[in-house]
Each structure stands twice: as C-alpha cells, then as structure tokens.
C-alpha cells in the first residue's frame, strides 16, 4: 500500500511456510482474516475460442514477496490474455499476497499458490502423504501387528489444511511441484496420485468449483525425478488426478504434437469423455495440457526472451489446441534493471513489447540456439507478441464485479485524491492491490477509427502513463493524437472513435458508465474538442451492435477534469439479432479546427473509467459513510506500548433518507411502505481508504480537516485487511512527544471510484500516552 515514511508495516499473517512443520503451527480461523480480498468471479464463456489453448503465467520474480511501499518493482499487467496466474516462490507453501489475488480476480483470472519440494524436501514429500505425526512421547502403534504389511498409508490431513488455507486466504488452488526423487517408488507415487485427488476434492469443496490443481512435470511413476517435457504414460496418473498439467520447458519441437497425439489416443473413459465416465468430475481436454516456455530461455526452443514466440508457435494454441505455461516473465525487469540509464518507463516499453508488441518499428530477435539432439532445424518469421496467440478476454460482467480503472500498473510515484496530489514519493511505490486495468486496447498504441463514413487519412495516436497528474490513485493515461492536414471538405470537423477497454456485458441490460478526462495544455492552439462516452463492437469485429444511450450528462470537476456519465443498453439492429456480449468502451473525440489543412496535435488525459449495473432511482437512496474509527496499540516484547504503534480500524455503514409518510390504510394495499433495496448486491463496498493525520495545536484545539496530511492507504496489498491500517511512529509526517495528540481521518473510495465527502468520514483522536 502506498504510505508516507520509510518503514514497511509487518504483515498480519505469515506470507508463506518454509516447511510442513511451520504449516502445522497454523490454525485455521485463529489469525486475522483476509477480509479485504476480492472474491473470484468467472469471465463469461468465450465459445469462439472453446478449442483454443489457454495461457497460464508463472511469475517467479526474484523468489517472490519483493513488492515494497517505498520502491518500484515488477508487476504483471496483461491479464486479458491470461486464464490462470501462479505466484511462485521456492518456499514449501507459497501463499499469493492479498494484493496479487485481488488484482487477478478483478480481471477474472484465477490465482494459485505453490506446493513445492526441492533439494532436501524428500522427508516432507513423504510426510505430506502420511499426515501429521503425534507430538507426544507416548507409545503408539497398530493393534494387530501380526497382520500383513500395510502399503504406505494415505492421510487427508494436509489436503484439508492446504484447501482450508486457500479458502481462508482467498486464492484458488496450487501448482504442485515435486522436484525430488520419491524413495518409496511406485508405492509412494501411487499414494501421491491418490492424495492429489483428495486435495482437489477439498479445494472444490472449500474454494469453489473453479478451484484448480496443476501438476508440474517432474517425478514419474517409479519415483525418479525425470522431466519428460511432455505428457506420456510416465506422468499420466498425476495429470489424471489433477486439474491440469504443466510440462517442463526443455522439450523438442516435435513434443507438442506428440503430446496431442498421446492425449487423443487415451481411452475416452479414462479422461471422462464418455456418458458412463463417472470417475472424473470434469472431462479432460487438450486445453488442460500446458506446455512450458521459460522466458529466461533455459533449454527453451527459441532461446526465451523476445524469442519466446518461436516456442509458442510450435505449441500452436490455435490449431493443436494445447495451452501455454509462460514461466518467469519478470525476465524483462531482472535482465535490464542494472543497466545504466534504466528506469521504469524503459521497462514498460520492453515488457509491453514482449506482450503486445512495440509502439513503432521492428523487434530485434535473438539468434536461434542450435537444434537439440534429435531435433530437426526450423525457421520462424519475424517477432510475434505473446498476446497475439490468445484471445483478449474482458473482465467479468460489471454486474458481478463493478468495473473501475484508473489505469494503474500497480506502481507509481505519487498519490492523488479528486485531482489533488496528496503525496510525492522519493523512489516510488508498488502495491498490486491498487492495480487496475491499464486499458487493454491502448497498447502498444491506440488505434483510431472514424466515427462517420469518411475516407480521409486516419490520424494516429500514442499512449503513455502520466505519473504526475491523475484524478484518483497513482496515475492517469495520456493520449496524444496527431492529425495530418487535410483538404477534405469535411476536415474542419473530424469525429474519431478511440476504443479503450473491452467489456463483458449482458445484452439488453441497462448499465451506467462514466469517464473522467482532462484536456492537455500542449494541444495545438485554435483547436476545439468535444468528447462523448460510448460503446461499440470490439475492434475487428463485424458484430451487429447498437448502443442505446438513454441518459447522458457532463460534469465539470476541480482541476480541469470533466466527468461524462451515460446510461445505456445494447441491442442488435432489429429484435431478431442478439448483440455481442463482448464490446469496447471508449471515447468519441471530435476535433474542430478553422485550419484543417494544417497538421495538429491533441493531448488529453483519461483519469478514470467506471461501469456498473444501473439501478432505478428508487433503489439509490442509500448513502455510504464511515461509521466510526478506532485505534488499538500493539505491544511486543521488543516494543512495549510505544506511542503511535498500533492499528487503526473502522467500520462502514449506509444511511437512508427520512422514512416517507406511510399511506397504507389496509393490509390488502398492493404497495410497499417504502422503497426497497435490490436483491442483487447493493451495500456499499470500497476499493480502499485514504488515511490522514493532523496534530492538535494544544490538547483541545485542532485545525480544519483540509489541513490534514495524507499518510497512506489501506487495502489488501500485504495485510489482507479491509478496514485496518498499520500505524508506525516513524512514518508520521511530523515530530511527536509524550504530550502529542493526533487526529486520524479515514476517507473511503467507493467501488464507483468516488471519494466520500468529509462529512461522511470518521476520525479517531489518539494521544501519545493512552489512558490506562
């Protein structure tokens, strides 16, 4: 979470477990609950790509858990290409940080942790199966010790604990990585495969039907550690027990085809593909097989990096139907960060080139490594970005999760509230919890279309992050449009359609959408612009779509910002046509000039987009507020009851207008006494809370709230707490002594992107020395 100061607050719960013994010490339900994590909601099914391979991203950035409130670091921003994300580390049990879980779920992507056994993990890999052992020194044993020898016993203990951990922490399953030999041979591997089915069943029960277990191609059925680089009979039982399969990444170019052929040769009853298959909850498909690609190029075809596309071309998600497991994409950061002159903007250009291509020019691709033994030489055409191999998937329907973006990549240099900069960081901050969509139609560069039927040369556009001006959060996105001079008769008025973000909506349902924008000062003089918010068919689509705007308003905001709000629904050109559910949200930018033959430049900022289900006015009576704020000191053996060292907490509520006169005179009156709230989710929810501090002038006097200093945001970045903020003395923006009293204010930002007015916020007064 962005905070003022230099000290990172401690997490409320362990970030990971280094051994099963450490996991044993964790007791479900007895620690601070992660109540600030956004729940998973699935995207709408994409029937057009039902047989196309999917993308799993496994991040592996410097061993994990590197994000800091006081530095910028790697973040992943191309969620629209991704179905599943694995937060990877080398600890025994990797728990994805709360902020990463929320960021993934906001985009309809599953977030997995990791269960890993590497060098020295043999004992734990056995313990996983047989379960937790007694801790006392008392003698125990089987009653009848003369019976035939047991095979390796299987306990459900750790399967239940790991599933409960996923449920309580809010993530969606595990990558299972067993990179140690299993000394029990076939007996142990058979028990392991059975244990995986127990884990999967527990996850489905506790996490939900979307829960997932991914088997990494490592040990084989005889217990040896022998990466196969494909699916075959040596690792088949583990795939059948899991949800999906992640092959090692050192495969030869013929292996994807061999994998597909092997899968297709399997007995349909084995993979749940017959009416009588009742042993599998879900049918296995080719899309459940992920062929590994290592971005670092360790044994990967094409050499990794910007040559990773060569491996994906052989996997062929669109024709073979196999999926891709893309390992360690933070390569773009780790290989460049120590170079002279490197900065975040350079990283973004490099990273977005890997994913969506360059904004201009060509990409230099590394030379192909020599073919592996037994591998035929092959050739590849010019660079292809990763996203080109997979369909672009919009976030969940805003009926499920209200759509909100300030185009934040999860890192920034400052913080803004209603257009006012309240904080400037020395070295920047990273908080993936604050990440929102960066606009999946804006990169590598926006594409413009005429909003009418003219044939004139289309202007060009560029996009960039604006870190020093924003409406809310850490940044806005800057759009620069270059228009060539034109002698066309209509060139004095040029209406352009700028698609910004794909959306998933329910046709014919009414939604409310808003956009906040700001005209830049460096646009060409003498040029006027008009802006409108609308929805159209996704770029490249021939879908029949009519956007019916039933209401439209424009509101001037402070600091030169303007808010456009519309109510709309979609339909086809006639009642027989079903409009698409995936559409594009964007702006119509009309350019007016008296000198159309002269080239011109237009620059503007887009600060925020929001989409939600529209509710009639009678359902919009509630008004959110912060009900109260409180403070609890933290005492530790090394820091007993230090001043301003503790936790701020608060609660939220909703109020209603006065009850109207009750006109009911008979029990048979067919009316409600007052307006009802909808049965869909309506109670106000918040994206995060801004925290401010203000010193008392004397024990009884304090200034006005506008003089308070922003000290940070709440949120689930590390803490996972919805309504809490860790307070540290050294992070306060002023000097204190034992006589100091400080008022702390809590201001909510709703999931409509609106900051609560101060009269709807709460405060708590905290003295340096608390009364006994």
N, C-alpha and C positions, 0 to 999 in steps of 0.2 A: 504494500500500500504506500502511495506517496506520503511522506511525512517530513516535517521540518526537523532539523537536527542532524545527528551523525551516528546514532545508536539504533541498531535493529532490535525491535521487540522480540522477546522469546516466543516461540510457538506454544500454543496451549496444549498440544499433544505431540507425541513422538512423530517425527517426519517419516521414519522408516524403522525397520527392525533388522539388526545385523545377524540374528540367529533365531532359531525356533525357541531357544531358551528365553531370549528377550521377548518374543511374541507371547510366551507363556505368562509373562508378568502383566500383559494387557488384559483387562477385564471389560467386556462389552458393557456399555451403558454407565460406566462409573467415571468417565472422564468428560470434559467439556464437549458437548455435542457439536458436530459441524452443521449448524442450522442455517448457515449463510450460503450454502451451495445450491446452485440452480439444478433442479431435477431434469433428468434426461427426457426429452420428447422426440420421437422419431420424425424424420422428414417424411413428406408424402412419397409414396412409392413412385418410382420412375419406370413405367412399363416399357418405355422406348429403349432402355438400357438394361433390361432384365437379364440378358445373356452376356452382358459386357463385364469384363473383370473390374474389380474394385481396387481401391488404394488404402493400404494401412501404412501409417507413418510411425516409425520408432525413433524417438528423438535423440537420446544418448548425447546430451550436451555436457561435457566435462564431468561425467559421473552423476549429474543431476543436482538439484537443490542449490542452484547458483544465483537465483534472482535476488536482487538487492534493492532496497528502497533508496539507495544512495549511489547507484551506478546503473549504466545501461548494459543490457546483455541480450543474448539471442532470444527471440520469440518466434513462434510459428504463426503465420497469418493466412495461409491458403487453405482454409478449412473447407471451402466449397468443392475442392477436388477429393476430399478425404472422407472415408467412411468410419475408420477406427484409428485412434491415436494411442500409442503406448508411451507412457512416461517411464523412461528407462534409467536404472542405476544398477550398480553392482552390489547393493545390499541384499540380504537374503529376501526380505519382503519390501518391495518398493511401493510406497503409497503415493499416488499422484497428489501434488499440492492442491489445496482447495481452489486457488485461482485458475489453475490449468483445467480442472474439472469443469468449473463454471464456463470458462471460455469455450471449451469443446461443446458442452451441452447447449450453449447459446446458439451454436451453429448446427445442432442436430447430429453431432459426432460423438461416438462412444469413446470413453476414456478408460484405459486399462492400466493396472499396476503390473508388477512383475514378481514372480516367484522364481528365484534363481539359485542354482547350486553350481559353484565353480570349484577351482582347486581347493581342496581341504573340506569340501562340503559333503563328502561321502556319508559321514555319520548322520548328518541332518537329513540327507535324502532317504535314509532308511527310517529314521525317526518319524518322518512325515507320514509314512505308511502305517507304522505300528502304533503311533499316537503318543500322547504324553505319558511318561512313566511316573510311578509313585515317588514322592519326595521323602517319605519317612524311611527309617532304617529297619522297619519291621519286616519280618519274613513273609513272603507271599509266593504262591505257586499254583499250579493246576491241581485239582482234586485227585484225578486219576492219572498218575504219571507212568502207568504201565501201558496206556493206550498207544496205538501207532503214532509216529511223529507227526506233528502238525506241519503244514506248509506255513509260509510267512503269513502271520495274521494281519488283517486289514482293519484299522480303526477309522471311524468317521470324524475323530476329534478335530484334526487340523483342517479338514474340509469345511466343517461347520464354523470353526473360528475364522478362517480366511473369508468365507462368504459373509459372515457377520461383520467382519472388518470392512469389506467392500460396501455393505449396506449402510453401516454407521458413518463411514467417511464419504459416501456418495459417489463412488466410482463403479465401473460396470463389468469388471472381471479381471482376468490375469493373462499375461503371457507366461507360459511355463517353459523355463529354460534349464534343462538338466545337462550341464556340460561337465559331468563327472562320470566315471565308469560305475556301474552298479554291480557290486561284487556278488550279489545273490543270483546273477544270471537270469535265466528265463523265469524262475520263480519270483524274483523281485520285480522284473519288468511286467509280468502278468498282473501282479498285485498293484503296481503303479498305474497301469492302464485302467484297472478297475477303480482305483482311488480317484482318478480323474473324472470318471462318470459320476462319482459321489459328489465331488466338488462342483461339477457342472449342475447337477440337480439342486444342490444347496444354493448356488448362485441364482438359478432360475426362480427358486422359491423366495429368496431373500432380497435379491436385487430387482428381478423382474424378467419378463420373457425376452428382453433384449440382451440379457447377460451373456457374456462370452468368455470362453477359454481358448487360448491359441497355443498349440503345441509347436515348439521350435525344434526343427530337425537337428537332433544331437545324438543321444544314445539310441541304440537299436535293440531289437527284441532279445539279443543274447546278453545285453547289459554293457556291451562295449561302447565307448564313445567314438562314433564313426559317422561323421556327417555324410549324408547321402546326396545332398544337393538336389533332391527331387523326391517325389512320392514313390515308394515301392513297397514290396512286401516286408522289408526290414523295419519300416516305421509305420506301416498302415494301421496297426492296432491303436497307436497313440492318436492318430488322426480320427479314427472312428470313435474314440472316447471323448474327443474334444469337439469344439465348435468348428475350428478352422486349423489350418496347417501353414506354418511359416518355414519355407525351405531355407537352408543355408545359401549363401550368395556366391559360392565359388563354382557354380555349375558351368558345364559346357553348353554350347549354343543349341545342341540337339536335345538337351534335357527338358526344356518346357514342352516340346512336342511329345517326348517320351512320357512325361508326367500325365499329359492329357490322354494319351493312348492307354496308359495303365489304368487311369481312373475309369475310362469308358469301358474297359474290359472287366471291371468288377461286377460281381453278381448284383443286380439291382436290389435284391432283398437285403444285401449287406449294407447298402448306403441308404436304405429307407425309401426306395424308389418303386415300390410295388404296393398295391392295395392291402396286401397281407403283412407288410413290414410294420410290425408293432414294437420293435425294439429301439427304434430311433424316434425321438421327439420331432426332429426336423430332417427333411431329406438333404443329403449332402449333394453339392453341385460343384462344378469346376470353379465357380467363383469363390468357393471356400478354400481354395488352394492358393496361397500367396507365395510367389517366387521371390526370393530375397535379392535385393540390389543394395550394395554397400556404397554410399556416396563417397567414402574415402577410397574406394577402388581396390580394396584388399581382395584380390582374386576375382573381382567382378568384371564381367565382359564389358569392354569399352573403357575401362580404367576409372570409372566413377566420375565424380565432379560433373562438369559440363558435358562429359561423355556418357553420363548415366542413361541417356535416351537410347543408346545402342543396345543396352541390355533389355530395356523395356520393349524395344521393337521385336526382339526375339520372344519375349513373353507374350506379346500380341494380345493385350486385353480385349481388343475389339473383334478379333477373328477367332483365336483359340478360346477366349473366354476365361483365361487364367487371371488371377489377381496379382498385385504387386505389393511386396513389403519393402518400403523405402527406408533404409536404415541410416541414421546419423546425418540428417540434412543440415545440422549446425556446422557441418564442414565449411559452409560459406562464411561463417564467423571465425571459427578456430584457425583456419589457414590464412586469414588475412589480418587479424587484429593487431599483430605485432609489426606490420609493415609501416614504414614511415609515411606520415600524412593520412593514415587510415582514419576514417570516422564513421559514424552511424549511417550517414547518407550514402557513403560509398558501399557499406554493407547492404543497405536496402536495394541499391541498384544491382548488386551482384546476386543477392538472394532472389529478387524478383525475376532476374534473367533466368536463373535455374528453373523457376516455377512457371512463369508466364511469358518469358522471352524479353528481349531488350526493347527499350523505347524507340531506338533507332539503330541502324547499322546492322552488322553481322556479328556472329559469335565465333570466336576462335576456339576450336575444339581440340583437346589434346590428342596426340597420336595414339593409334590403337596399340595396345600391348600385343606381343606376338601370340599366335594361337596356342592354346593349351595342347598337351599331348593328346592325339586322337581327335583333335578338333579341326574342322576344315576352315580355311580362311574365309572371311566375309567382308563385304563392303557396306558402308552406310552413307546415306545422303547427309545434307547439312543439318545443323543443330535443330532439335525439336524440344520445346519446353515440356516439363513433366505434365503440366495441366492439360496439354493437348491430347493426351492418351485417355482422359477420363471425362465423363460428363460433368458439367458445372451444376452442382446441387445447391439450391437456395436453402436458407434457414427454415426451421419449422414454421407452419402457418401461424401468423400473429394471434390467431385465436388461442393457440396453445402456449406460445411464448411471445409476449409483446416485443415487436422488433424495435430496437434502439441502437443507433450508432452515432458516435462522434468521430469515427474513422481512426480510432486509437489503435496503434500497433502493439500496445502493451508496454510502451516505454515512452518517456518524454523528458522535457527539460523544465517544464513549468506546470502550473495548475490554474485553471480558470473556473470561475463561477459566474454565470449570467453575463459573460463577456468581459469580466474584470479579472485581471491577473492577480491572484492572491498569493502566489508562491513562485519563486525562481530558484531552481536547484543549481548547486555548484557543478555537479558532474552528471546530473540526470538521475532518473529513477526507472525501475522496472517493476511492474505489477500486472501480471497476466489477467488477474481478476478484472482489471479496468479495460482490458482489450475488448474492442468491438469490431465488427466487420470494417475492413478498410475500403469497401466498395468494390465488389468483385468484377465490375465492368469498367473500372477506371484504370486498370493496369494490364500491360506495361504503359499503355497510354489510352485515353478515352477515344472512342470512335463517335464521330458526329454524323447525323443524318438530317436531311432537310425535313422540316415539318409540313412541307407542302410538296407540290409535284414539279418543282423546277428542275432544270438540268444543269444549272451553273456549277462551277467547281466548288466542291465541298471544302469548307475551312478545316484546319487541323487543330488539335488540342493536345496539351500536355497536362499531366497531373503530378503533384508533389505534396509532401506533408508540410504544413505550416505550423511550426512548433512555437512561434511567438505570438500567435493570435488564435483565439478559439472562443466558442460560446461556453461550452462546459467541458470539463476534463482536461486533457493534456495538449490537444492539437485540433486543427481543422484540416481540410484538404483543399489545396489551391488548384484551380482550373485556369489554364491560360489558353485562350483561343486566338489563333492567327487567321485573319481573313484576307485573302488577296484582293486587290482592286478588281472591280467588275463593271463592265459596260452593259450588263443585262438590264432590261427595262425595270425589273423588279428588285434590283440590287439595293435600293435605298432602304428596303425592309427585308431582312433576312431572318426567318424563324428557323432555329436549329433545335433538334432533339438530341439531348445528352443522356443516354442511359447510364445509370449509376450503380444499381444493385438489382440482382434478380430476387424475386419474391415468390413465395408459395402461398396461394390464396384459394379460398373456396369460391368457385364461380357463383355469381348472383347474390352472394352475401355482401352486406354493407360493411365497409371499413372506414376508419378515419386515419388520414395520413398527414404528416407535416414535414416541412423542410425549413431549416434556418440558414440563411445565406447572407453574404456581405459583399458589396461591390468594392473592388480594389482601387486604390488611388493611382496605380500606374497603368490604367487603361488609356487608350487614345482619347485626347480631348475632342469634344464636339460629337461624341457618340453617346446615344441613349440606349438603354437596355430595358427590356421587360421580361419578367420571369413568371413561369407558371409551373406548378407541380402536376404531374400526371403519370399514368401507367400505360404501357403499350406492350405489344408482343415482344418476346425476348429477341435480341438481335440475331439475325439469320433465320428466324422462324417465319413461316408463312401462315401461322395460326390466325384464324378469324377471331378477332378480339375488338370489342367496343368497350371503352372505359366511360361509364356513365357517371359524371360528376354531378352530384345532387346539391352540393354546397361548397362554396369557396370563399375564403377570407384571406386578407393580407394584413399583418400587424407589424407596426414599427416597434423595434426593440431598442434598448440602450446600445450605445457604442457603434451605431451604424448598421446593426443587424436587422434583418426582416424575417418574419415567420409567415410561411404560406401554409394554410390548412385546408384540406378538402375532405369531403365525404364522398365515397364512390362505391360502385359495384361494377362488375364486369358481365358482359353478355356477348353473344355472337351477333352477327349482322341481322339474324332473324331468330325466332324462337326455336327453330329446328336444329340450330347449331349450338353445340356445347363448347363454350370458350375454354382456353387452356387454363391449367392451374398454376403453371409457372410463367410469370410475366416479369417485365422490367419496370422498375421505379426510376424516374429521372426528371429532369427539368427541361422545359421548353424555354430556350433563351432567344428572344427576338432582338436583333440588332438594328437600330435605326441610325442612319447617317445621311447628311446632306451631300457628302462627297464620296459616293460609292466606288468611284474609280480609284480612290486611294486605298492602299492597304491599311489595315487597322489591327489593334490588339485589344482584347478584352480579358480582364483578370477578375476573378471573384473567388470567394471562399465559401465552401459548404461546411457549416459547423455541426449540423445535426439532422438526422432523419429519424422519424418515428412512424410506426404503423401498428394499429390495434383494431380489434373488433369494435364497430360502432354500436353504442347503446343509445336508445332514445333518451331524450332529456329527462323523462320521469325517473330514469334509473341513475341519473348523475347527481343525486342530491348529497351524497356523502362527501366529506371534506377531510383529507388526512391531516394528522398532526402528530408531533412528538408529545406523548402524554406526560412523561417525566424523565429526568436524568438522575443518575446516582453515581457514587464513587465508592470503591472498596480498596483499601490498601493491601499491598502484597508484602508479606513478611517471609523472609528466607533466612537460613542460618547465617549467611554472609551479609545480609542486608535487612536488618530487622526494622520494619516500620519506618523506612526512610520517607521523607516528605515527597509528595507528588510521585510516588512509585506505586502504581496500582492499576486498576481497571475502571474506566468509565463505562457505564451501561445505561440503557434507556429502553423504553417501550413505545410502541406506536399504537395509534388508535384512529378511529374515524368518528366524526360527528355529523349530525343531520340538522336541517333547518327545524324551526319550531313545528310541533305537530299541528297540522291544519285543523280547522273546525270539523268535528265529527258530525256528519249529517245522516248517519244511519239511524233509521227510526223503527226498523223491523228486522227480525232475524232472517227474513226472506229477501232483504235487499241484495240484488246481484252485483254488489260493488265491494271493493276493498276499502277499509277505513283509511288507509294511506298508501302512498306509492311503495311498491315492494322492491327489494333488491333482486337482481337476476340470480338464477341458479348456477350460471357459469361463474368462474372466479371473478370477484369484484373487489374484495377487500384490498386496500392499498398496499402495494409492495414497493420496495425501494431498491435502487441499484447500489447505492452506497450512501454514506453520511459524511458530510464535512464537519470537522471539529475545529472550534475556535477557542482561544484563551484570552482572558483580559484580567489584568491585575487591578485589585481595588486600590484606589488612591489613599484611602485610610480604611479603618475597619468597617465603615458604614457607607462609603461613597465609591461609586463606580461610574465610568463613562458610559456613553451610549453604545449600543451593540455594533454600530457601524465602525467603531474604533477597535473592535476585537481583532486579534491576529489569527489567521488560519494556521493550524498546527498539523493537520493531516486528514486522511480519510479513513473511514472504517472499511470493511469489506473482507472477503474471504481469501485474500491473496495468500497469506501464510496461516492466519489464525483460524479461518473457517467459521468465525463468529459473526452472526448477522448484526447484532445490536451491542457491540462492545468495541472498545478502543484501548490499547495498552498505553498507559501514561508513564513517561520517564522524565525525571527531573532534568537530565542533561539535554533533552530535546525541547525544553521550553524556550521561547524566544526572548526571555527577559531574566534578570537576576532575581533570586528569591532569598529570603531569610526566614527565621522561625516565626516572624510576625506577619509574613505574607499571606494574603488570601487571594485566591484566583477563582474567577467565574469561568466555567467551561460551557460553551454552547454546542448544541447538536442540531444540525440542519440536514434534513433528508433530501435526496434527489430521487424522485419517483421514477417508476419504470416507464412513464411517459416522457421522461427527460426534463422534468420541471423541478426547480429548486423551491422548496417550501418558503413562503414568506415568513419573516421573523416572528410574526405574531402566532404562527402555527408551530414554532420550535420551542425547545425546552432548554433549561440550563441547570447547573448544579454549582453551588459555591463550596469550594474546598479550601480549608485552612492548611497551612504547612504542618501545624500540630493539631491532630484530630482530638476532639474531646474524648475522654475515657467513658 
